[in-house]
Amino acid sequence: MSTNKSASGGEKANSGNKILSVEALLPGLVYRMKFLAPHIARKRNPGQFILLRIDEVGERIPLTIADANAEEGSLTIIWQVVGFTTTQLSEMEPGQFILDVAGPLGEATEIKNFGRVACVGGGIGVAPLFPIVEALKAAGNEVSTIIGSRNKDLLILENEMRANSDRVGVCTDDGSAGFKGFVSQLLDNWMIEDGVFDHVFAVGPVPMMKATVAIAKKYEAPITVSLNPIMVDGTGMCGGCRVTVRGETKFCCVDGPEFDGHGVDFDELTRRIGAYKEYEKKAMEEHACKIGRG
């Protein structure tokens, strides 16, 4: 169940990065926001992202563009509350403004008619997968989509995926909805039952993408993954988002965020993502104290 907050109809939303709506897809955990960013809305392509800063003292965080309306001049983002800034973002209201939004950044997804494609998303990765599914379907592909979460209450965008896919498989770790097991396991089943897909796209937690790449490798299927390392400036200067692909250093912000999954060093990526968890935990504790929750 989702809850909505909408901007007052009496306000003219025509300047800056004004928030138009905020929706709790999973209250306290996953949120969807629409805000004005006309220049980015006109230029964005599937797979690209923005860097967002809430206020003058805030950090910049990367968020994939889940949808855009060029006519309205709006962007839609979906995020999971995992740290200080994403918590702040979830507490914002329609009518407020986001200080800085830079984008569209990154290389766009290669969209063409591959033939039969499988799109695999886990957890919050279902959100950035959606524009890819939508674009692949529009390009004439036969799109099979697999989405997964720990349980049925954590599933997001199922209806949107069904509207843009030829078939959708739902997976839950506990079996409370759809297939009991991981998205990679269902992909394996579909490969056995229906043959090898012409291309696979995977977005989600690193372990999920690593497992999905292993299935694609088993059947020698090409696979594109979208990576989510720590990112600071979005221009390739800081080096925070570096990953190793086929033995070469790449930067997700300018070379990605999508790469050939068969070449990604997922073990290194896992180590880098976990490097700042203690700092994030401390920031969350300080934020809770400031707003009277600690």
TORDONU-664964 format. One record per residue (C-alpha): residue number from 0; residue in three letters; x, y, z. Coordinates in Angstrom, 2 decimals, padded with zeros to 5 digits, m for minus. Layout:
N
<atom num="NUM" residuo="ala" u="X" v="Y" w="Z"/>
...
//
This chain:
294
<atom num="0" residuo="met" u="000.00" v="000.00" w="000.00"/>
<atom num="1" residuo="ser" u="001.29" v="003.47" w="m000.84"/>
<atom num="2" residuo="thr" u="000.60" v="006.91" w="000.57"/>
<atom num="3" residuo="asn" u="000.64" v="010.15" w="m001.41"/>
<atom num="4" residuo="lys" u="001.37" v="013.80" w="m000.75"/>
<atom num="5" residuo="ser" u="000.56" v="016.20" w="m003.60"/>
<atom num="6" residuo="ala" u="001.53" v="019.81" w="m004.20"/>
<atom num="7" residuo="ser" u="m001.13" v="022.43" w="m003.62"/>
<atom num="8" residuo="gly" u="m003.00" v="023.28" w="m006.80"/>
<atom num="9" residuo="gly" u="m002.75" v="026.95" w="m005.87"/>
<atom num="10" residuo="glu" u="001.01" v="027.00" w="m006.29"/>
<atom num="11" residuo="lys" u="002.58" v="027.59" w="m009.65"/>
<atom num="12" residuo="ala" u="005.32" v="024.97" w="m009.99"/>
<atom num="13" residuo="asn" u="007.53" v="026.73" w="m012.55"/>
<atom num="14" residuo="ser" u="010.92" v="027.50" w="m011.01"/>
<atom num="15" residuo="gly" u="013.90" v="025.57" w="m009.76"/>
<atom num="16" residuo="asn" u="013.78" v="021.94" w="m008.78"/>
<atom num="17" residuo="lys" u="010.37" v="022.16" w="m007.17"/>
<atom num="18" residuo="ile" u="008.92" v="018.98" w="m005.71"/>
<atom num="19" residuo="leu" u="005.55" v="018.12" w="m007.25"/>
<atom num="20" residuo="ser" u="004.71" v="014.94" w="m005.36"/>
<atom num="21" residuo="val" u="006.12" v="012.45" w="m002.89"/>
<atom num="22" residuo="glu" u="004.77" v="008.92" w="m002.59"/>
<atom num="23" residuo="ala" u="005.69" v="006.23" w="m000.09"/>
<atom num="24" residuo="leu" u="005.72" v="003.02" w="m002.14"/>
<atom num="25" residuo="leu" u="006.75" v="001.17" w="001.02"/>
<atom num="26" residuo="pro" u="006.27" v="003.57" w="003.95"/>
<atom num="27" residuo="gly" u="009.49" v="004.15" w="005.82"/>
<atom num="28" residuo="leu" u="011.54" v="002.29" w="003.22"/>
<atom num="29" residuo="val" u="010.94" v="003.11" w="m000.47"/>
<atom num="30" residuo="tyr" u="009.77" v="006.45" w="m001.88"/>
<atom num="31" residuo="arg" u="008.91" v="007.94" w="m005.27"/>
<atom num="32" residuo="met" u="009.27" v="011.65" w="m005.97"/>
<atom num="33" residuo="lys" u="008.43" v="013.82" w="m008.96"/>
<atom num="34" residuo="phe" u="010.10" v="017.22" w="m009.28"/>
<atom num="35" residuo="leu" u="010.75" v="019.85" w="m011.92"/>
<atom num="36" residuo="ala" u="013.99" v="019.66" w="m013.91"/>
<atom num="37" residuo="pro" u="013.01" v="020.62" w="m017.49"/>
<atom num="38" residuo="his" u="016.46" v="020.57" w="m019.13"/>
<atom num="39" residuo="ile" u="017.24" v="017.11" w="m017.81"/>
<atom num="40" residuo="ala" u="013.75" v="015.78" w="m018.60"/>
<atom num="41" residuo="arg" u="014.19" v="016.69" w="m022.26"/>
<atom num="42" residuo="lys" u="017.59" v="015.01" w="m022.61"/>
<atom num="43" residuo="arg" u="017.56" v="011.91" w="m020.41"/>
<atom num="44" residuo="asn" u="017.71" v="008.37" w="m021.76"/>
<atom num="45" residuo="pro" u="017.16" v="005.00" w="m020.06"/>
<atom num="46" residuo="gly" u="020.02" v="004.01" w="m017.78"/>
<atom num="47" residuo="gln" u="021.15" v="007.54" w="m016.99"/>
<atom num="48" residuo="phe" u="021.20" v="009.12" w="m013.55"/>
<atom num="49" residuo="ile" u="021.36" v="012.42" w="m011.70"/>
<atom num="50" residuo="leu" u="023.43" v="013.78" w="m008.84"/>
<atom num="51" residuo="leu" u="021.24" v="015.45" w="m006.25"/>
<atom num="52" residuo="arg" u="022.04" v="017.74" w="m003.31"/>
<atom num="53" residuo="ile" u="019.22" v="018.71" w="m000.96"/>
<atom num="54" residuo="asp" u="020.80" v="021.80" w="000.63"/>
<atom num="55" residuo="glu" u="024.05" v="023.76" w="001.03"/>
<atom num="56" residuo="val" u="025.50" v="021.39" w="003.62"/>
<atom num="57" residuo="gly" u="024.22" v="018.18" w="002.06"/>
<atom num="58" residuo="glu" u="026.14" v="015.45" w="000.30"/>
<atom num="59" residuo="arg" u="025.63" v="014.67" w="m003.35"/>
<atom num="60" residuo="ile" u="024.02" v="011.32" w="m004.06"/>
<atom num="61" residuo="pro" u="023.45" v="009.53" w="m007.38"/>
<atom num="62" residuo="leu" u="019.91" v="008.40" w="m008.21"/>
<atom num="63" residuo="thr" u="018.73" v="006.72" w="m011.40"/>
<atom num="64" residuo="ile" u="016.03" v="008.52" w="m013.35"/>
<atom num="65" residuo="ala" u="013.03" v="006.22" w="m013.09"/>
<atom num="66" residuo="asp" u="010.86" v="008.27" w="m015.47"/>
<atom num="67" residuo="ala" u="010.68" v="011.66" w="m017.15"/>
<atom num="68" residuo="asn" u="008.00" v="013.83" w="m018.71"/>
<atom num="69" residuo="ala" u="009.56" v="016.21" w="m021.22"/>
<atom num="70" residuo="glu" u="006.31" v="018.12" w="m021.76"/>
<atom num="71" residuo="glu" u="005.79" v="018.68" w="m018.03"/>
<atom num="72" residuo="gly" u="009.52" v="019.14" w="m017.47"/>
<atom num="73" residuo="ser" u="009.58" v="016.66" w="m014.60"/>
<atom num="74" residuo="leu" u="011.76" v="013.81" w="m013.42"/>
<atom num="75" residuo="thr" u="010.72" v="010.86" w="m011.28"/>
<atom num="76" residuo="ile" u="013.14" v="009.18" w="m008.90"/>
<atom num="77" residuo="ile" u="012.64" v="006.14" w="m006.67"/>
<atom num="78" residuo="trp" u="014.95" v="005.43" w="m003.76"/>
<atom num="79" residuo="gln" u="015.35" v="003.29" w="m000.69"/>
<atom num="80" residuo="val" u="016.00" v="004.85" w="002.69"/>
<atom num="81" residuo="val" u="019.44" v="003.51" w="003.61"/>
<atom num="82" residuo="gly" u="021.31" v="006.48" w="005.04"/>
<atom num="83" residuo="phe" u="021.29" v="010.10" w="006.16"/>
<atom num="84" residuo="thr" u="020.56" v="011.84" w="002.84"/>
<atom num="85" residuo="thr" u="017.95" v="009.36" w="001.62"/>
<atom num="86" residuo="thr" u="016.21" v="009.76" w="004.98"/>
<atom num="87" residuo="gln" u="016.20" v="013.55" w="004.57"/>
<atom num="88" residuo="leu" u="014.84" v="013.19" w="001.06"/>
<atom num="89" residuo="ser" u="011.98" v="010.99" w="002.25"/>
<atom num="90" residuo="glu" u="010.97" v="013.68" w="004.75"/>
<atom num="91" residuo="met" u="010.59" v="016.44" w="002.13"/>
<atom num="92" residuo="glu" u="007.19" v="017.77" w="001.09"/>
<atom num="93" residuo="pro" u="005.59" v="018.90" w="m002.20"/>
<atom num="94" residuo="gly" u="006.26" v="022.58" w="m002.75"/>
<atom num="95" residuo="gln" u="009.79" v="022.41" w="m001.35"/>
<atom num="96" residuo="phe" u="012.85" v="022.72" w="m003.55"/>
<atom num="97" residuo="ile" u="015.91" v="020.55" w="m004.09"/>
<atom num="98" residuo="leu" u="018.98" v="022.78" w="m004.20"/>
<atom num="99" residuo="asp" u="021.08" v="021.08" w="m006.90"/>
<atom num="100" residuo="val" u="020.30" v="018.49" w="m009.57"/>
<atom num="101" residuo="ala" u="022.98" v="017.65" w="m012.15"/>
<atom num="102" residuo="gly" u="022.33" v="015.44" w="m015.15"/>
<atom num="103" residuo="pro" u="021.64" v="013.49" w="m017.16"/>
<atom num="104" residuo="leu" u="024.86" v="011.69" w="m016.30"/>
<atom num="105" residuo="gly" u="026.37" v="008.41" w="m017.42"/>
<atom num="106" residuo="glu" u="026.11" v="006.44" w="m020.62"/>
<atom num="107" residuo="ala" u="022.59" v="005.54" w="m021.71"/>
<atom num="108" residuo="thr" u="021.46" v="001.93" w="m022.06"/>
<atom num="109" residuo="glu" u="021.99" v="000.45" w="m025.51"/>
<atom num="110" residuo="ile" u="018.44" v="000.11" w="m026.75"/>
<atom num="111" residuo="lys" u="017.79" v="m001.85" w="m029.93"/>
<atom num="112" residuo="asn" u="015.83" v="m004.85" w="m031.09"/>
<atom num="113" residuo="phe" u="017.90" v="m007.69" w="m029.65"/>
<atom num="114" residuo="gly" u="015.05" v="m010.18" w="m030.06"/>
<atom num="115" residuo="arg" u="014.24" v="m012.02" w="m026.83"/>
<atom num="116" residuo="val" u="015.49" v="m010.18" w="m023.77"/>
<atom num="117" residuo="ala" u="015.32" v="m010.91" w="m020.06"/>
<atom num="118" residuo="cys" u="015.23" v="m008.01" w="m017.61"/>
<atom num="119" residuo="val" u="016.06" v="m008.99" w="m014.04"/>
<atom num="120" residuo="gly" u="015.62" v="m006.70" w="m011.05"/>
<atom num="121" residuo="gly" u="016.09" v="m007.26" w="m007.34"/>
<atom num="122" residuo="gly" u="014.90" v="m005.06" w="m004.48"/>
<atom num="123" residuo="ile" u="015.21" v="m001.34" w="m005.20"/>
<atom num="124" residuo="gly" u="016.96" v="m002.29" w="m008.47"/>
<atom num="125" residuo="val" u="013.48" v="m002.81" w="m009.93"/>
<atom num="126" residuo="ala" u="013.14" v="000.99" w="m010.09"/>
<atom num="127" residuo="pro" u="016.09" v="001.73" w="m012.44"/>
<atom num="128" residuo="leu" u="015.19" v="m001.39" w="m014.42"/>
<atom num="129" residuo="phe" u="011.75" v="m000.01" w="m015.30"/>
<atom num="130" residuo="pro" u="012.79" v="002.62" w="m017.93"/>
<atom num="131" residuo="ile" u="015.00" v="m000.03" w="m019.55"/>
<atom num="132" residuo="val" u="012.09" v="m002.48" w="m019.77"/>
<atom num="133" residuo="glu" u="009.86" v="000.24" w="m021.18"/>
<atom num="134" residuo="ala" u="012.40" v="001.25" w="m023.84"/>
<atom num="135" residuo="leu" u="013.24" v="m002.32" w="m024.85"/>
<atom num="136" residuo="lys" u="009.57" v="m003.11" w="m025.34"/>
<atom num="137" residuo="ala" u="009.09" v="000.04" w="m027.43"/>
<atom num="138" residuo="ala" u="012.04" v="m001.06" w="m029.59"/>
<atom num="139" residuo="gly" u="010.20" v="m004.25" w="m030.55"/>
<atom num="140" residuo="asn" u="011.81" v="m006.78" w="m028.22"/>
<atom num="141" residuo="glu" u="010.03" v="m009.72" w="m026.65"/>
<atom num="142" residuo="val" u="010.55" v="m008.73" w="m023.03"/>
<atom num="143" residuo="ser" u="010.54" v="m011.22" w="m020.16"/>
<atom num="144" residuo="thr" u="010.89" v="m009.48" w="m016.80"/>
<atom num="145" residuo="ile" u="011.78" v="m010.98" w="m013.44"/>
<atom num="146" residuo="ile" u="011.45" v="m008.95" w="m010.25"/>
<atom num="147" residuo="gly" u="012.24" v="m010.09" w="m006.74"/>
<atom num="148" residuo="ser" u="012.31" v="m009.12" w="m003.08"/>
<atom num="149" residuo="arg" u="012.58" v="m010.72" w="000.32"/>
<atom num="150" residuo="asn" u="008.79" v="m010.95" w="000.66"/>
<atom num="151" residuo="lys" u="005.58" v="m009.80" w="m001.07"/>
<atom num="152" residuo="asp" u="005.33" v="m006.63" w="001.03"/>
<atom num="153" residuo="leu" u="008.63" v="m005.38" w="m000.42"/>
<atom num="154" residuo="leu" u="007.74" v="m005.78" w="m004.10"/>
<atom num="155" residuo="ile" u="007.55" v="m002.57" w="m006.13"/>
<atom num="156" residuo="leu" u="006.38" v="m001.60" w="m009.64"/>
<atom num="157" residuo="glu" u="004.83" v="m004.96" w="m010.44"/>
<atom num="158" residuo="asn" u="001.88" v="m003.41" w="m012.31"/>
<atom num="159" residuo="glu" u="004.16" v="m001.09" w="m014.28"/>
<atom num="160" residuo="met" u="006.35" v="m004.01" w="m015.30"/>
<atom num="161" residuo="arg" u="003.36" v="m006.08" w="m016.40"/>
<atom num="162" residuo="ala" u="002.14" v="m003.21" w="m018.59"/>
<atom num="163" residuo="asn" u="005.48" v="m003.12" w="m020.46"/>
<atom num="164" residuo="ser" u="006.51" v="m006.79" w="m020.59"/>
<atom num="165" residuo="asp" u="005.38" v="m009.86" w="m022.49"/>
<atom num="166" residuo="arg" u="005.58" v="m011.83" w="m019.26"/>
<atom num="167" residuo="val" u="006.58" v="m011.12" w="m015.68"/>
<atom num="168" residuo="gly" u="007.95" v="m013.50" w="m013.08"/>
<atom num="169" residuo="val" u="007.77" v="m012.54" w="m009.42"/>
<atom num="170" residuo="cys" u="010.21" v="m014.02" w="m006.91"/>
<atom num="171" residuo="thr" u="010.27" v="m013.83" w="m003.12"/>
<atom num="172" residuo="asp" u="012.82" v="m015.32" w="m000.78"/>
<atom num="173" residuo="asp" u="010.10" v="m016.63" w="001.53"/>
<atom num="174" residuo="gly" u="007.65" v="m017.74" w="m001.16"/>
<atom num="175" residuo="ser" u="004.95" v="m015.27" w="m000.05"/>
<atom num="176" residuo="ala" u="004.42" v="m014.30" w="m003.71"/>
<atom num="177" residuo="gly" u="005.30" v="m016.00" w="m006.97"/>
<atom num="178" residuo="phe" u="008.37" v="m018.21" w="m007.23"/>
<atom num="179" residuo="lys" u="010.06" v="m019.10" w="m003.95"/>
<atom num="180" residuo="gly" u="013.70" v="m018.38" w="m004.51"/>
<atom num="181" residuo="phe" u="016.08" v="m015.92" w="m006.13"/>
<atom num="182" residuo="val" u="015.62" v="m014.07" w="m009.43"/>
<atom num="183" residuo="ser" u="018.72" v="m015.82" w="m010.80"/>
<atom num="184" residuo="gln" u="017.10" v="m019.20" w="m010.15"/>
<atom num="185" residuo="leu" u="013.97" v="m018.25" w="m012.09"/>
<atom num="186" residuo="leu" u="016.13" v="m016.95" w="m014.94"/>
<atom num="187" residuo="asp" u="017.88" v="m020.33" w="m014.99"/>
<atom num="188" residuo="asn" u="014.48" v="m022.08" w="m015.19"/>
<atom num="189" residuo="trp" u="013.34" v="m019.91" w="m018.06"/>
<atom num="190" residuo="met" u="016.57" v="m020.54" w="m019.96"/>
<atom num="191" residuo="ile" u="016.00" v="m024.29" w="m019.59"/>
<atom num="192" residuo="glu" u="012.32" v="m024.14" w="m020.53"/>
<atom num="193" residuo="asp" u="012.38" v="m021.57" w="m023.36"/>
<atom num="194" residuo="gly" u="015.93" v="m021.34" w="m024.60"/>
<atom num="195" residuo="val" u="018.72" v="m018.83" w="m024.20"/>
<atom num="196" residuo="phe" u="017.81" v="m015.15" w="m024.26"/>
<atom num="197" residuo="asp" u="019.48" v="m012.92" w="m026.82"/>
<atom num="198" residuo="his" u="020.41" v="m010.45" w="m024.10"/>
<atom num="199" residuo="val" u="019.99" v="m010.13" w="m020.32"/>
<atom num="200" residuo="phe" u="019.81" v="m006.92" w="m018.29"/>
<atom num="201" residuo="ala" u="020.26" v="m007.03" w="m014.51"/>
<atom num="202" residuo="val" u="019.92" v="m004.33" w="m011.86"/>
<atom num="203" residuo="gly" u="019.94" v="m004.83" w="m008.11"/>
<atom num="204" residuo="pro" u="022.13" v="m005.71" w="m005.13"/>
<atom num="205" residuo="val" u="025.65" v="m006.80" w="m005.97"/>
<atom num="206" residuo="pro" u="025.17" v="m010.45" w="m004.86"/>
<atom num="207" residuo="met" u="022.03" v="m010.68" w="m007.00"/>
<atom num="208" residuo="met" u="023.80" v="m009.29" w="m010.07"/>
<atom num="209" residuo="lys" u="026.79" v="m011.58" w="m009.50"/>
<atom num="210" residuo="ala" u="024.48" v="m014.62" w="m009.34"/>
<atom num="211" residuo="thr" u="022.58" v="m013.51" w="m012.44"/>
<atom num="212" residuo="val" u="025.84" v="m013.09" w="m014.36"/>
<atom num="213" residuo="ala" u="026.77" v="m016.65" w="m013.38"/>
<atom num="214" residuo="ile" u="023.54" v="m017.91" w="m014.95"/>
<atom num="215" residuo="ala" u="024.13" v="m015.89" w="m018.11"/>
<atom num="216" residuo="lys" u="027.67" v="m017.26" w="m018.32"/>
<atom num="217" residuo="lys" u="026.33" v="m020.80" w="m017.96"/>
<atom num="218" residuo="tyr" u="024.33" v="m020.31" w="m021.16"/>
<atom num="219" residuo="glu" u="026.83" v="m017.98" w="m022.87"/>
<atom num="220" residuo="ala" u="024.24" v="m015.20" w="m022.95"/>
<atom num="221" residuo="pro" u="025.34" v="m011.54" w="m023.14"/>
<atom num="222" residuo="ile" u="024.45" v="m009.59" w="m020.00"/>
<atom num="223" residuo="thr" u="024.49" v="m005.91" w="m019.07"/>
<atom num="224" residuo="val" u="024.60" v="m004.90" w="m015.40"/>
<atom num="225" residuo="ser" u="024.09" v="m001.50" w="m013.79"/>
<atom num="226" residuo="leu" u="026.60" v="m000.84" w="m011.00"/>
<atom num="227" residuo="asn" u="026.14" v="001.28" w="m007.89"/>
<atom num="228" residuo="pro" u="029.47" v="002.09" w="m006.24"/>
<atom num="229" residuo="ile" u="030.21" v="005.13" w="m004.08"/>
<atom num="230" residuo="met" u="030.04" v="008.28" w="m006.22"/>
<atom num="231" residuo="val" u="031.01" v="011.86" w="m005.36"/>
<atom num="232" residuo="asp" u="031.48" v="014.31" w="m008.22"/>
<atom num="233" residuo="gly" u="030.00" v="012.45" w="m011.19"/>
<atom num="234" residuo="thr" u="032.72" v="013.62" w="m013.59"/>
<atom num="235" residuo="gly" u="035.38" v="010.93" w="m013.19"/>
<atom num="236" residuo="met" u="037.70" v="013.22" w="m011.20"/>
<atom num="237" residuo="cys" u="037.33" v="011.83" w="m007.66"/>
<atom num="238" residuo="gly" u="037.81" v="008.17" w="m008.52"/>
<atom num="239" residuo="gly" u="035.32" v="007.07" w="m005.88"/>
<atom num="240" residuo="cys" u="033.21" v="005.06" w="m008.32"/>
<atom num="241" residuo="arg" u="036.04" v="003.13" w="m009.94"/>
<atom num="242" residuo="val" u="035.42" v="m000.50" w="m010.78"/>
<atom num="243" residuo="thr" u="037.45" v="m003.14" w="m012.54"/>
<atom num="244" residuo="val" u="036.05" v="m004.50" w="m015.79"/>
<atom num="245" residuo="arg" u="038.07" v="m007.12" w="m017.68"/>
<atom num="246" residuo="gly" u="041.16" v="m006.06" w="m015.76"/>
<atom num="247" residuo="glu" u="040.82" v="m002.36" w="m016.59"/>
<atom num="248" residuo="thr" u="039.81" v="000.46" w="m014.27"/>
<atom num="249" residuo="lys" u="036.53" v="002.11" w="m015.24"/>
<atom num="250" residuo="phe" u="034.55" v="004.92" w="m013.67"/>
<atom num="251" residuo="cys" u="030.83" v="004.32" w="m013.28"/>
<atom num="252" residuo="cys" u="029.92" v="007.99" w="m013.55"/>
<atom num="253" residuo="val" u="031.39" v="008.49" w="m017.02"/>
<atom num="254" residuo="asp" u="032.07" v="005.00" w="m018.41"/>
<atom num="255" residuo="gly" u="028.91" v="003.44" w="m016.94"/>
<atom num="256" residuo="pro" u="026.89" v="002.87" w="m014.90"/>
<atom num="257" residuo="glu" u="026.25" v="m000.11" w="m017.19"/>
<atom num="258" residuo="phe" u="028.91" v="m002.62" w="m018.12"/>
<atom num="259" residuo="asp" u="029.35" v="m006.07" w="m019.62"/>
<atom num="260" residuo="gly" u="028.52" v="m008.21" w="m016.62"/>
<atom num="261" residuo="his" u="030.92" v="m010.97" w="m017.66"/>
<atom num="262" residuo="gly" u="033.88" v="m008.65" w="m017.09"/>
<atom num="263" residuo="val" u="032.99" v="m007.07" w="m013.74"/>
<atom num="264" residuo="asp" u="035.04" v="m007.80" w="m010.61"/>
<atom num="265" residuo="phe" u="032.09" v="m008.13" w="m008.22"/>
<atom num="266" residuo="asp" u="034.23" v="m009.05" w="m005.22"/>
<atom num="267" residuo="glu" u="036.13" v="m005.77" w="m005.46"/>
<atom num="268" residuo="leu" u="032.86" v="m003.88" w="m005.93"/>
<atom num="269" residuo="thr" u="031.44" v="m005.47" w="m002.78"/>
<atom num="270" residuo="arg" u="034.44" v="m004.31" w="m000.75"/>
<atom num="271" residuo="arg" u="034.24" v="m000.76" w="m002.04"/>
<atom num="272" residuo="ile" u="030.52" v="m000.39" w="m001.38"/>
<atom num="273" residuo="gly" u="030.99" v="m001.43" w="002.24"/>
<atom num="274" residuo="ala" u="033.88" v="000.95" w="002.90"/>
<atom num="275" residuo="tyr" u="031.80" v="003.78" w="004.39"/>
<atom num="276" residuo="lys" u="029.08" v="001.90" w="006.26"/>
<atom num="277" residuo="glu" u="030.35" v="002.94" w="009.69"/>
<atom num="278" residuo="tyr" u="030.38" v="006.62" w="008.70"/>
<atom num="279" residuo="glu" u="026.84" v="006.33" w="007.36"/>
<atom num="280" residuo="lys" u="025.69" v="004.67" w="010.56"/>
<atom num="281" residuo="lys" u="027.14" v="007.52" w="012.63"/>
<atom num="282" residuo="ala" u="025.44" v="010.14" w="010.43"/>
<atom num="283" residuo="met" u="022.09" v="008.36" w="010.83"/>
<atom num="284" residuo="glu" u="022.47" v="008.29" w="014.60"/>
<atom num="285" residuo="glu" u="023.25" v="012.02" w="014.70"/>
<atom num="286" residuo="his" u="020.24" v="012.78" w="012.49"/>
<atom num="287" residuo="ala" u="017.95" v="010.75" w="014.76"/>
<atom num="288" residuo="cys" u="019.15" v="012.74" w="017.76"/>
<atom num="289" residuo="lys" u="018.53" v="016.07" w="016.02"/>
<atom num="290" residuo="ile" u="014.93" v="015.26" w="015.19"/>
<atom num="291" residuo="gly" u="014.23" v="013.71" w="018.57"/>
<atom num="292" residuo="arg" u="014.18" v="010.04" w="017.62"/>
<atom num="293" residuo="gly" u="017.31" v="009.03" w="019.44"/>
//
